[in-house]
Amino acid sequence: MVFMLALYVHIPFCLKKCFYCSFPVVVGKTDKAALYLSFLKREARNFFGQTIGTVYLGGGTPTELRVRDLEDLCAWIRTTFILPKTAEWTVEMNPEGVSDEKLSVLRAFGVNRVSLGAQSFQDSFLRSVGRVHREEDIYRAYRLIRKAGWDNVNVDMMYGLPGQDIGDFQKDLNRLMSLDPDHVSVYALTPEEGSRFYTRGQTLPSTTLQAEQYRYLVVELEHRGWAQYEVSNFARQGKLCVHNRHYWRGGNYLGLGLGAHSHRNGHRYWNTDRWPVYIDRMRRGLSVRGGEEFLNPAQRQTESLVFGLRMNEGVCLRELARRFQRPLREDQIRFLSEAIALGWLSRRGDRVQTTLNGRLVLDGICRRLM
């Protein structure tokens, strides 16, 4: 799909903040949802009539919204933007917030992709990372989603949880596969600054054990016929996430709401991620922009290289040079050669791709290329 713009809308409301979460979320403020949605509408006014290729409602927890608020949100997205029939529209959900009534609203407005946050299928691990739901809630929510008619369902899961060994992870993956979703996102738990785990210095499984879990994930899903298309993402045929792929390919996107990021041809800007500041500025009719940066062609080329190596398709070096009208830096070319010799990358013609061993050290590879 070729399109001009992707749309991300941040819904920050949560029942509880997970211990690993560093996203801009607010707890216990769903009574402010109508006010917040009115501010989202105001942010979107300058983009009235824009054609949108994908919509992604993330958070936070979009399904924490009441039914009437969900209806309002979906309705103004439909009336503000032009969405082609082929547009992908994803909504994130947590198991505890899924209901027949909310699903019915989302289906009626054309939401055609669901991302369900499971994270683990064992109650002990769900408690240890601060999740609200339990294993049985995942199965209940998944049944409701399928019953409502969705044929494009992602399930999120994590590895590297505190105290999780390889057997625990294998059990989680088997239970995930028993659902038979269309898309799977499996991430390493990484305590980011601002999270409870980061502040408390939470002990996680060793990098050796996490590597073993990741190897098992990739090999097992490949054996089961899944296609990995990005370091943490796997899809059935025709079910990859168009929205995220657009991000990874350096496309333009519009972000609305608390902490949301936008990008237009190298101009990247973002909203404040502080709830009181966002609310106060919007009430006073002031800008909620928290910062911005302008990337020059060399910086954009480097980002395209780094994000390209996250995807299984890799990067065509000739195309990268043509697109930005410049060759890679000499130090980048040298390091790519070193990484190929070490077995972290492979090269076929002008295309460079990350190997399984390379994905295990991908963060380090990216840092060396920046």
C-alpha positions as CSV (number, residue, x, y, z in Angstrom):
1,M,0.0,0.0,0.0
2,V,1.3,3.5,-0.9
3,F,-0.2,6.4,1.1
4,M,0.7,9.9,2.3
5,L,0.1,9.7,6.0
6,A,-0.4,7.3,8.9
7,L,-2.4,8.4,12.0
8,Y,-1.6,7.5,15.6
9,V,-4.0,8.5,18.4
10,H,-2.9,8.1,22.0
11,I,-5.4,7.2,24.6
12,P,-3.6,7.4,27.9
13,F,-6.1,5.9,30.3
14,C,-5.3,2.8,32.3
15,L,-6.7,0.9,35.3
16,K,-3.1,0.5,36.6
17,K,0.4,1.3,35.3
18,C,2.4,-1.9,34.6
19,F,5.7,-2.1,36.3
20,Y,7.7,-2.0,33.0
21,C,5.7,0.8,31.4
22,S,7.3,4.1,30.6
23,F,4.6,5.4,28.2
24,P,2.6,8.5,29.0
25,V,-0.4,7.0,30.8
26,V,-2.8,8.2,33.5
27,V,-4.5,6.1,36.1
28,G,-8.0,6.8,37.6
29,K,-8.9,9.6,35.2
30,T,-11.4,8.1,32.9
31,D,-13.9,10.8,34.1
32,K,-11.7,13.2,32.0
33,A,-12.1,11.2,28.8
34,A,-14.7,13.4,27.2
35,L,-12.6,16.5,27.9
36,Y,-9.5,14.7,26.5
37,L,-11.3,13.7,23.3
38,S,-12.5,17.2,22.8
39,F,-8.8,18.3,22.9
40,L,-7.9,15.5,20.4
41,K,-10.5,17.0,18.0
42,R,-9.0,20.4,18.4
43,E,-5.5,19.0,17.6
44,A,-6.9,17.4,14.5
45,R,-8.6,20.5,13.0
46,N,-5.5,21.5,11.0
47,F,-5.5,18.2,9.3
48,F,-9.1,18.1,8.2
49,G,-9.6,16.3,4.9
50,Q,-6.2,14.5,4.9
51,T,-6.1,11.1,3.4
52,I,-5.0,8.5,5.9
53,G,-3.6,5.1,5.0
54,T,-3.6,3.6,8.5
55,V,-5.0,4.4,11.8
56,Y,-3.6,3.1,15.1
57,L,-5.3,3.7,18.5
58,G,-2.8,3.0,21.2
59,G,-2.1,3.8,24.8
60,G,-2.6,3.5,27.5
61,T,-5.7,1.4,27.0
62,P,-8.2,2.6,24.3
63,T,-10.8,0.1,25.5
64,E,-10.8,1.8,29.0
65,L,-13.0,4.4,27.3
66,R,-16.7,4.1,27.9
67,V,-18.9,2.9,25.0
68,R,-20.2,6.4,24.2
69,D,-16.6,7.8,24.3
70,L,-15.4,5.1,21.9
71,E,-18.3,6.0,19.6
72,D,-17.4,9.7,19.8
73,L,-13.7,8.9,19.1
74,C,-14.4,6.8,16.1
75,A,-17.0,9.1,14.7
76,W,-14.7,12.2,14.6
77,I,-11.9,10.2,13.1
78,R,-14.3,9.2,10.3
79,T,-15.6,12.8,9.8
80,T,-12.2,14.5,10.1
81,F,-10.0,12.3,7.8
82,I,-10.5,10.5,4.5
83,L,-10.0,6.8,5.0
84,P,-9.9,4.7,1.9
85,K,-11.7,1.3,2.0
86,T,-8.2,-0.3,2.0
87,A,-7.1,1.6,5.2
88,E,-5.8,-0.5,8.0
89,W,-7.4,0.5,11.4
90,T,-5.9,-1.0,14.5
91,V,-7.1,-0.7,18.1
92,E,-5.0,-1.9,21.1
93,M,-6.9,-3.8,23.8
94,N,-6.2,-5.3,27.2
95,P,-8.1,-8.4,28.0
96,E,-9.9,-6.9,31.0
97,G,-11.4,-4.1,28.9
98,V,-12.9,-6.2,26.1
99,S,-16.7,-6.4,25.9
100,D,-19.3,-7.3,23.3
101,E,-20.7,-3.7,23.3
102,K,-17.3,-2.1,22.8
103,L,-16.4,-4.5,20.0
104,S,-19.7,-3.9,18.3
105,V,-18.9,-0.1,18.2
106,L,-15.4,-0.6,16.8
107,R,-16.7,-3.0,14.1
108,A,-19.4,-0.6,13.1
109,F,-16.9,2.2,12.5
110,G,-14.6,0.0,10.4
111,V,-11.8,-1.0,12.8
112,N,-10.4,-4.1,11.0
113,R,-7.4,-5.0,13.1
114,V,-7.1,-5.8,16.8
115,S,-3.9,-6.0,19.0
116,L,-4.5,-7.8,22.2
117,G,-2.0,-7.4,25.0
118,A,-1.5,-10.7,26.7
119,Q,2.2,-10.5,27.7
120,S,2.1,-13.8,29.5
121,F,-0.3,-16.8,29.9
122,Q,0.7,-17.5,33.5
123,D,-0.9,-15.7,36.4
124,S,2.3,-15.6,38.5
125,F,4.2,-13.7,35.8
126,L,1.2,-11.4,35.0
127,R,1.2,-10.4,38.7
128,S,5.0,-10.0,38.8
129,V,4.9,-7.3,36.0
130,G,1.8,-5.6,37.3
131,R,-0.8,-6.7,34.8
132,V,-4.4,-6.4,35.8
133,H,-5.7,-9.4,33.8
134,R,-5.2,-13.1,34.4
135,E,-4.8,-16.0,32.0
136,E,-8.5,-16.8,31.7
137,D,-9.3,-13.2,30.8
138,I,-7.0,-13.6,27.7
139,Y,-9.0,-16.5,26.4
140,R,-12.3,-14.8,27.2
141,A,-11.3,-11.6,25.3
142,Y,-9.9,-13.5,22.4
143,R,-13.1,-15.6,22.0
144,L,-15.2,-12.3,22.0
145,I,-12.9,-10.7,19.4
146,R,-13.2,-13.7,17.0
147,K,-16.9,-14.0,17.6
148,A,-17.3,-10.3,16.7
149,G,-15.9,-11.1,13.3
150,W,-12.2,-10.0,13.2
151,D,-9.9,-12.0,10.9
152,N,-6.8,-9.9,11.6
153,V,-5.8,-10.3,15.3
154,N,-2.4,-9.6,16.8
155,V,-1.4,-10.9,20.3
156,D,1.4,-9.3,22.2
157,M,3.7,-11.3,24.5
158,M,7.0,-10.8,26.4
159,Y,10.0,-12.8,27.2
160,G,12.8,-12.1,29.7
161,L,10.3,-11.7,32.6
162,P,11.6,-11.7,36.2
163,G,12.1,-15.4,37.2
164,Q,11.1,-16.8,33.8
165,D,13.2,-19.7,32.6
166,I,13.2,-21.3,29.2
167,G,10.5,-23.8,30.2
168,D,8.2,-21.1,31.4
169,F,8.6,-19.2,28.1
170,Q,8.0,-22.4,26.1
171,K,4.7,-22.9,28.0
172,D,3.7,-19.3,27.3
173,L,4.5,-19.7,23.5
174,N,2.5,-22.9,23.3
175,R,-0.5,-21.3,24.9
176,L,-0.2,-18.3,22.6
177,M,0.0,-20.6,19.5
178,S,-3.1,-22.5,20.7
179,L,-5.1,-19.3,20.1
180,D,-4.0,-19.3,16.4
181,P,-3.8,-15.5,16.0
182,D,-3.0,-13.9,12.6
183,H,0.0,-11.9,13.9
184,V,2.3,-12.1,16.9
185,S,4.5,-9.5,18.5
186,V,7.0,-10.8,21.1
187,Y,9.2,-8.3,22.9
188,A,12.0,-8.6,25.4
189,L,11.0,-6.9,28.7
190,T,13.3,-3.8,28.8
191,P,12.8,-1.6,31.9
192,E,12.8,1.9,30.4
193,E,13.6,5.1,32.3
194,G,10.4,6.2,34.0
195,S,9.1,2.7,34.8
196,R,8.8,1.2,38.2
197,F,11.2,-1.6,37.2
198,Y,13.8,0.9,36.1
199,T,13.6,2.9,39.3
200,R,13.9,-0.2,41.5
201,G,16.6,-1.8,39.5
202,Q,14.5,-4.9,38.8
203,T,16.6,-8.1,38.3
204,L,15.9,-9.8,34.9
205,P,17.0,-13.1,33.4
206,S,20.6,-13.1,32.1
207,T,21.2,-12.0,28.6
208,T,22.2,-15.6,27.8
209,L,18.9,-16.9,28.9
210,Q,17.0,-14.2,27.1
211,A,19.0,-15.1,23.9
212,E,18.0,-18.7,24.4
213,Q,14.3,-17.7,24.7
214,Y,14.5,-15.5,21.6
215,R,16.2,-18.3,19.6
216,Y,13.5,-20.7,20.6
217,L,10.9,-18.2,19.6
218,V,12.2,-17.6,16.1
219,V,13.0,-21.3,15.3
220,E,9.7,-22.5,16.7
221,L,7.5,-20.0,14.9
222,E,9.4,-20.6,11.6
223,H,8.8,-24.4,12.1
224,R,5.1,-23.7,12.6
225,G,5.0,-21.7,9.3
226,W,5.1,-18.2,10.6
227,A,7.0,-15.5,8.6
228,Q,9.2,-13.2,10.7
229,Y,9.3,-9.8,9.0
230,E,10.8,-7.7,11.8
231,V,12.9,-8.5,14.8
232,S,9.9,-8.8,17.2
233,N,7.0,-9.4,14.7
234,F,5.7,-12.5,13.0
235,A,2.7,-12.8,10.6
236,R,0.5,-15.2,8.7
237,Q,0.5,-14.5,5.0
238,G,-1.0,-11.1,4.2
239,K,-1.3,-10.1,7.9
240,L,1.8,-8.0,8.6
241,C,1.1,-4.7,10.3
242,V,1.0,-2.0,7.6
243,H,1.1,0.9,10.1
244,N,4.3,-0.2,11.8
245,R,6.0,-1.1,8.6
246,H,5.3,2.4,7.4
247,Y,7.1,3.7,10.5
248,W,10.1,1.4,9.9
249,R,10.4,2.6,6.3
250,G,10.6,6.2,7.3
251,G,7.1,7.2,6.3
252,N,5.2,10.3,7.4
253,Y,2.8,10.0,10.3
254,L,0.6,12.3,12.5
255,G,0.4,11.7,16.2
256,L,-2.4,13.2,18.3
257,G,-2.7,13.2,22.1
258,L,-0.5,13.1,25.2
259,G,3.1,12.4,24.2
260,A,2.3,11.5,20.6
261,H,5.0,11.9,18.0
262,S,4.7,13.1,14.4
263,H,7.0,13.0,11.4
264,R,7.0,14.9,8.1
265,N,9.9,14.5,5.7
266,G,12.6,14.7,8.3
267,H,10.8,17.1,10.6
268,R,10.0,15.2,13.8
269,Y,8.0,16.8,16.6
270,W,6.1,15.6,19.7
271,N,3.6,16.6,22.3
272,T,4.3,17.0,25.9
273,D,4.0,13.7,27.8
274,R,3.0,15.4,31.1
275,W,-0.8,15.1,31.7
276,P,-1.2,18.4,33.8
277,V,0.8,20.4,31.2
278,Y,-1.2,18.9,28.2
279,I,-4.5,19.6,29.9
280,D,-3.6,23.2,31.0
281,R,-2.2,24.2,27.6
282,M,-5.1,22.9,25.7
283,R,-7.6,24.6,28.1
284,R,-5.7,27.9,27.5
285,G,-5.5,27.4,23.7
286,L,-1.7,27.1,23.7
287,S,0.6,24.7,21.8
288,V,1.1,21.3,23.4
289,R,4.3,20.7,21.5
290,G,7.0,19.3,23.7
291,G,9.9,19.4,21.3
292,E,11.0,19.0,17.7
293,E,14.0,18.2,15.5
294,F,14.9,18.5,11.9
295,L,16.9,15.6,10.4
296,N,19.4,16.3,7.6
297,P,19.8,13.8,4.7
298,A,22.7,12.1,6.4
299,Q,20.7,11.6,9.6
300,R,17.6,10.3,7.7
301,Q,19.8,7.9,5.7
302,T,21.3,6.5,8.9
303,E,17.8,6.0,10.5
304,S,16.7,4.3,7.3
305,L,19.7,2.0,7.5
306,V,19.1,1.2,11.2
307,F,15.4,0.6,10.9
308,G,15.9,-1.4,7.7
309,L,18.2,-3.8,9.5
310,R,15.3,-4.4,12.0
311,M,13.3,-5.9,9.1
312,N,13.9,-9.3,7.6
313,E,13.9,-7.8,4.1
314,G,17.0,-5.8,5.1
315,V,18.4,-2.8,3.3
316,C,19.4,-2.3,-0.3
317,L,22.6,-0.1,-0.1
318,R,22.3,1.1,-3.7
319,E,18.7,2.2,-3.1
320,L,19.7,3.9,0.1
321,A,22.5,5.9,-1.6
322,R,20.1,6.8,-4.5
323,R,17.3,7.9,-2.2
324,F,19.4,10.3,-0.2
325,Q,21.8,11.3,-3.0
326,R,24.8,10.3,-0.9
327,P,27.0,7.2,0.0
328,L,27.1,5.8,3.5
329,R,29.8,7.1,5.8
330,E,33.1,5.3,5.6
331,D,32.9,4.2,9.2
332,Q,29.5,2.7,8.5
333,I,30.7,0.8,5.5
334,R,33.7,-0.6,7.5
335,F,31.4,-1.7,10.3
336,L,29.0,-3.4,7.9
337,S,31.9,-5.4,6.5
338,E,33.0,-6.3,10.1
339,A,29.5,-7.4,11.0
340,I,29.2,-9.6,7.9
341,A,32.5,-11.3,8.8
342,L,31.3,-11.9,12.3
343,G,28.1,-13.5,11.0
344,W,25.8,-10.8,12.3
345,L,24.8,-9.6,8.9
346,S,24.6,-11.3,5.5
347,R,25.0,-9.7,2.1
348,R,23.6,-10.7,-1.3
349,G,24.4,-8.2,-4.0
350,D,23.5,-4.8,-2.7
351,R,21.1,-6.1,0.0
352,V,22.3,-6.4,3.6
353,Q,20.2,-8.4,6.1
354,T,20.5,-9.2,9.8
355,T,21.1,-12.9,10.7
356,L,19.5,-14.6,13.7
357,N,22.8,-14.1,15.6
358,G,22.8,-10.5,14.5
359,R,19.3,-10.0,15.9
360,L,20.6,-11.0,19.3
361,V,23.0,-8.1,19.3
362,L,20.9,-5.7,17.1
363,D,20.9,-2.8,19.6
364,G,24.7,-2.9,19.6
365,I,24.8,-3.0,15.8
366,C,22.5,0.0,15.6
367,R,24.5,2.0,18.1
368,R,27.7,1.4,16.1
369,L,26.0,2.7,12.9
370,M,24.5,5.8,14.4
